[in-house]
Amino acid sequence: MNPAIYVAIFLPLFMALFSQSQNKKLASIHKMRRKNPKERGQMIELARRFVGRKCYIYTINSQLNGTIKEVSESGILVETGKVEEVVNVDYVIRIREIYGKKNK
């Protein structure tokens, strides 16, 4: 058989299996955070440090960038342009501040 046929058949299967393993790892992180309220509380306290700052917010399966307006016990209110979005604290993995251009 033609090698292109093997690639066309097995590459999508490999990609599907790889993405499922990634989702399982991320789901286990989410379950662990829900079981451990101390870790959840730490994320809330750390997110409160970034209120009013423009940040990247990394979640289990996406990324937001915008200004953090408010942090509550259940979510983070983020203003992205003209839209406000709420992110569940249980799904937040990382928050990173966006710095402006540096003068050279």
C-alpha positions in Angstrom: 0.0 0.0 0.0 0.9 3.6 -0.5 2.6 5.2 2.6 0.3 8.2 2.3 -2.7 6.0 3.1 -1.0 4.8 6.3 -0.3 8.4 7.3 -3.9 9.5 6.4 -5.3 6.7 8.5 -3.0 6.5 11.5 -2.1 10.2 12.1 -5.7 11.2 13.0 -5.9 8.2 15.3 -2.7 9.1 17.0 -3.7 12.7 17.5 -7.0 11.7 19.0 -5.4 9.4 21.5 -2.8 12.0 22.4 -5.4 14.7 23.0 -7.4 12.3 25.2 -4.4 11.7 27.4 -3.8 15.4 27.8 -7.5 15.9 28.8 -7.2 13.2 31.4 -4.2 14.8 33.0 -6.0 18.2 33.1 -9.1 16.7 34.5 -7.1 15.1 37.3 -5.7 18.5 38.2 -9.2 19.9 38.4 -10.4 17.1 40.6 -7.4 17.5 42.9 -8.1 21.3 43.3 -11.8 20.7 44.1 -10.8 18.2 46.8 -8.3 20.5 48.4 -10.0 23.7 49.5 -6.6 25.1 50.8 -5.2 25.1 47.3 -8.3 26.7 45.9 -8.1 29.4 48.6 -4.4 30.1 47.7 -5.3 30.6 44.1 -8.0 33.1 45.1 -5.6 35.0 47.3 -3.0 35.1 44.5 -5.5 36.2 41.9 -6.5 39.1 44.2 -3.0 40.5 43.9 -3.6 41.1 40.2 -6.9 43.0 40.4 -6.7 46.1 38.1 -3.8 44.7 36.1 -3.7 43.3 32.6 -2.9 39.6 32.7 -2.8 36.3 30.8 -5.1 33.8 32.6 -4.3 30.2 31.7 -7.1 27.7 32.3 -7.3 23.9 31.7 -8.1 24.2 28.0 -7.8 27.9 27.0 -6.1 31.2 27.6 -7.6 34.7 28.2 -5.9 38.0 28.3 -7.5 41.1 29.8 -7.8 43.2 32.9 -8.9 41.4 36.1 -11.8 43.4 37.6 -12.9 41.3 40.5 -12.1 38.1 42.3 -14.7 36.2 44.3 -14.8 32.8 46.0 -16.2 31.1 42.8 -14.7 33.1 39.9 -12.6 35.8 38.4 -14.2 38.6 36.4 -12.0 39.5 33.4 -12.6 42.4 31.0 -11.3 41.5 27.5 -11.8 44.6 25.3 -15.5 45.5 25.5 -16.6 42.1 26.8 -16.5 40.9 30.4 -16.0 37.2 31.1 -16.1 35.1 34.2 -13.6 32.2 34.8 -14.2 29.5 37.4 -11.3 29.5 39.9 -11.2 25.7 39.8 -10.1 25.8 36.2 -7.4 28.4 36.5 -3.9 27.0 36.3 -1.7 30.1 36.0 -2.0 33.9 36.0 0.8 36.0 34.4 0.9 39.8 34.2 1.3 41.5 30.8 4.1 44.1 31.0 4.2 47.1 28.7 7.0 47.8 26.2 10.4 48.4 27.8 12.4 51.4 26.9 15.7 50.4 25.3 
